[in-house]
Amino acid sequence: MSKHITVSLDKRGVTCVAKLLEDVAPRTCAAVWDALPLSAPVFHGKYARNEIYTLLPGFAPDPGKENTTVTPIPGDLCWFSFDSDDLGNPAYGYENTTGTGTTGAIVDLAVFYGRNNLLINGDQGWVPGNVFGAVTENLEEFAAACQDLWMGGARGETLSFSRL
């Protein structure tokens, strides 16, 4: 039986459902599933295009590369691993110069809601992500909320992942 999770923009009151892709990303899916629920402030992608994400202190060992892409499609859920040095450039817009204010591992959980995404970063170059889930329900409404986040601002909004 497939595992499903909900992904929510809490303040905007919109949720979508995603299937975990355990057949192609078993380590990443297990790391996320075992840590749920997860919630933190949301950011909108600056370089990748149609992406929202949250940054969390490392909650599991890095699963390594698994079902990676640099061109995610609408509905993809991706895992990225960073450390505070990777995200320390003030151009990223975080509250301080160390990304999330943590040292050590940082997990970026991202949702892609539109087409034509390209995972390249001015400081890091290509940034492949592990595709661990696919939105199966309510992507259209969720995408509209993500676009509102882009145009209306992310302050005060959280991105949450929970077991269904």
C-alpha positions in Angstrom: 0.0 0.0 0.0 1.4 3.4 -1.0 2.1 6.0 1.6 0.5 9.5 1.2 1.2 12.8 2.9 -0.4 16.2 3.0 1.4 19.3 2.1 -0.1 22.5 3.4 0.3 26.3 3.3 -1.1 26.8 6.7 -2.0 30.5 6.7 -3.5 30.3 3.2 -5.5 27.2 4.2 -4.7 25.1 1.2 -3.5 21.5 1.2 -2.6 19.0 -1.5 -2.0 15.2 -1.2 1.2 13.6 -2.5 2.2 9.9 -3.0 5.6 9.0 -1.7 7.7 7.4 -4.4 9.1 4.6 -2.3 9.9 2.4 -5.3 12.5 4.9 -6.7 13.5 6.9 -3.5 13.2 4.5 -0.6 15.8 6.1 1.7 14.5 9.6 1.1 10.9 8.6 1.6 11.8 6.7 4.9 13.7 9.7 6.2 10.8 12.1 5.6 8.0 9.7 6.7 9.8 8.8 10.0 10.2 12.6 10.8 6.6 13.7 10.1 5.0 16.0 10.9 7.3 18.8 9.8 6.6 22.5 9.6 8.6 25.6 9.2 8.5 29.0 7.5 8.1 28.8 3.7 10.2 30.5 1.1 9.6 30.9 -2.7 12.4 29.9 -5.0 14.5 32.7 -6.4 16.4 30.7 -9.1 14.5 27.5 -9.7 11.3 29.4 -10.7 8.0 27.6 -9.6 9.2 26.3 -6.3 8.3 26.7 -2.6 10.4 25.2 0.1 11.2 25.1 3.8 14.5 24.7 5.5 14.8 22.4 8.5 17.7 21.4 10.8 18.9 18.0 9.7 16.3 15.6 11.0 17.8 12.4 9.5 21.0 11.2 7.9 21.5 12.4 4.4 19.9 9.7 2.2 22.4 10.3 -0.6 21.5 10.7 -4.3 18.3 9.0 -5.2 15.9 9.6 -8.1 17.6 12.9 -8.7 16.7 15.7 -11.2 17.7 19.2 -12.1 14.4 19.7 -14.0 11.5 19.0 -11.6 8.0 18.9 -13.0 4.8 20.2 -11.5 3.9 18.2 -8.4 7.4 17.0 -7.6 8.4 16.9 -4.0 12.2 17.2 -3.6 14.8 16.8 -0.9 18.0 18.8 -0.9 20.8 18.6 1.6 22.9 21.6 2.5 25.1 22.9 5.3 25.0 26.4 6.6 28.0 27.5 4.5 26.0 26.5 1.3 23.2 28.9 2.3 25.2 31.7 3.9 25.0 34.3 1.1 22.8 37.2 2.1 21.3 37.2 -1.4 19.2 34.3 -0.4 17.2 36.6 1.8 17.3 34.6 5.1 17.2 36.3 8.4 21.0 35.9 9.0 24.2 35.0 7.2 24.0 31.3 8.1 20.9 30.3 6.3 18.5 28.9 8.9 20.5 30.0 11.9 21.7 26.4 12.4 25.1 24.8 11.9 25.5 21.4 10.3 23.0 19.7 8.1 20.1 21.6 6.6 17.3 19.8 4.8 15.4 21.7 2.1 12.0 20.1 1.4 10.6 21.6 -1.8 7.3 21.5 -3.8 7.4 22.4 -7.5 4.1 23.7 -8.7 4.7 24.8 -12.3 6.7 24.0 -15.4 10.1 25.1 -16.7 12.1 24.7 -13.5 15.9 24.5 -13.6 17.9 23.7 -10.5 21.0 25.9 -10.9 22.3 28.2 -8.3 24.7 31.1 -8.8 26.9 30.1 -5.9 26.6 26.3 -6.1 26.1 25.5 -9.8 23.8 22.5 -10.5 21.8 21.4 -7.5 20.2 18.0 -8.1 17.3 17.1 -5.8 15.9 13.8 -4.8 12.4 13.5 -6.1 10.6 11.6 -3.3 6.9 12.4 -3.9 4.3 13.4 -6.5 1.2 15.5 -5.9 -1.9 13.5 -6.7 -4.7 15.7 -5.5 -5.3 19.5 -5.5 -2.2 20.7 -7.4 -4.2 23.4 -9.3 -5.4 25.1 -6.1 -2.1 24.6 -4.4 -0.3 26.2 -7.4 -2.6 29.2 -7.2 -1.7 29.6 -3.5 2.0 29.3 -4.4 1.7 32.0 -7.0 -0.1 34.2 -4.4 2.9 33.5 -2.1 5.2 34.7 -4.8 3.3 37.9 -5.5 1.9 38.6 -2.0 4.9 37.6 0.2 5.9 34.6 2.3 6.2 36.4 5.7 4.2 34.6 8.4 3.4 31.6 6.2 4.4 28.0 7.0 4.8 24.9 4.8 3.8 21.7 6.6 4.2 18.1 5.7 2.0 15.5 7.6 1.0 11.8 7.3 -2.3 11.3 5.7 
